[in-house]
Amino acid sequence: MTSHTRPQGFGGIEDPALTSLERARIVMLPVPYDRTASYMKGTAKGPGALIEASAHMELFDDELGVEPHTIGIHTAPPVSGNDDPPEVMARKVEEATARYLAMGKMVVVLGGEHSVSIGAIRAYEKKHPRLSVIQLDAHGDLRDTYEGSDHNHACIMRRFAGRIPTLQLGIRSMSKEEADFIREKRLMVIPAWEFIKRPAGALEAVDRLTDEIYLTIDVDYFDPAIMPATGTPEPGGPGWYETLEFIRGLCQRKRLVGFDINELRPLAEDVGPDFLAAKLVYKVLAYRFFAPGRRPD
């Protein structure tokens, strides 16, 4: 039986010198929200499941030979909830993200459905006016509106793509409207099959972006064989190791200023996806702050 006795902050870290807001370099910002989910709800429980799983990870990174948590990780109180309309939720996330950015923290937003990224990206764009966004996702998320809202989870990249530099990776599901928008704006989109066949091409595309990168990750980007716990699973997604290779290369080429992870829909009978999502967050931090050849602050 799983023990739940560890502190419910990211990583189960017990040392206040590493978890206090004043001393931590990283702030985890949970957003338990899935009000606009259009298929299977449950992603509002994703942040809690991810944080709980993280408390049972080994905090030593055997690939890099380091303990990434030593940079300090503070887990903030959750922001918003399903009582808020999506526009209100986005504003609350933007305000909270901006507040922690003003303290000099890297804010890692834990969703929730993918609409939570709108507020986070807005806050990061204000701090980094030459920001580029990289999206790992099965879906284009480029609809102008969906089910009556332009803040729906299916619209998040439409709020930014075509205005700021973007790269979409792992895409394998979109509407005709989205395909037309991609052609019109000449967006950089690398489908899943192309990335799996030639991963190096994605890093070549990264070279065309600005130096400061925000990474937004929808876990349905992964093949559902390893990530079944998501609201709209799509067959044929990338796997674990080619994704880590891409993120490590990204951190060596560009300055990753922030990221989020979304759309984890916990399954009561299978905690494996929760661990995958938690480990992915930890690996991104490892590459960002400890990988040889990484871009400095």
C-alpha positions, 0 to 999 in steps of 0.5 A: 500500500502506498504511504501518504506520510510525506509532506505534500510539496513537490518532491516531498522535500523536508528541508525548509531551507530548500522549500521556503518561498524566500530561498527557493529558486522554483515555485510550483503553481498548481491550478486544479481546473478543468471547467472547459474540458470537452471530453473526459473531465478529471484533469482538475485532480492532475496537480495533486496527483503529480505532486503526490507522485513526486514525493515518492521519486528518487531526487538523485538524477542518475543521468546527470549525477546531481540532485536538482531539488537543491536549487530549492522548490517551493510549492505554492497554494493552488490558484483558481478552481472550477467555480471560475469562468476561464477568463477569470481563471486565466487572469488569476494565473497571470497575476500569481505567475507575475507575482512570483516572477517579480520575486526572481523565481521560475514559475512552473505551472501545474494544470489542470486543463491546458487553458491554464497556460494562457495566463502563465504565458501572458505573464512570462511574455510581459517579463520577456518581450522576445519570448518564443513558445514551444508546445508539446501536444497531440492537438493544435489548440489553434481554434479561435473559439470553442464551445463559446469561449476563446479561453477554451483548452482548444484555443490556447495557442491561437492566443499567441501563434502568429503573433510571437514565434512558436513551435508545435511538436507532436501534433497529430489531431486538428480541425480544418480551421486550424490547418488553414490557420497554420498555412496562412501564418506559416507556423512551424508545426512538426507532426508526431510521425515526423519527429519520431522519424527524425528527432534532430529536425525539431532541434533545427527548428528550435534554432529559428526561435528567439533566445528565451523559450517558454515550454508548454506541455500537454501530456497527451503529446505522449503515446497513450501506451505510456500516458493513458491518463489524459482527457483526449488520448491520441494514438501514435505519440512520441515516447520518453527518451526522444522527448528527453533528448529534445528537451536537453537539446533545447536547454543547450541551445536556448534559455528556458525561462519557464514551463508548464505541464497540463492535462494529467487525468489521474486513473485510480487503478494506475499511478504510472502516468502520475509518476511520468508527469512528475518525473518529466517536471523534474527532468526539465529542471535537471536539464535547465539547471545542470545539463552540461552545455546548458545556456546560462542565466 
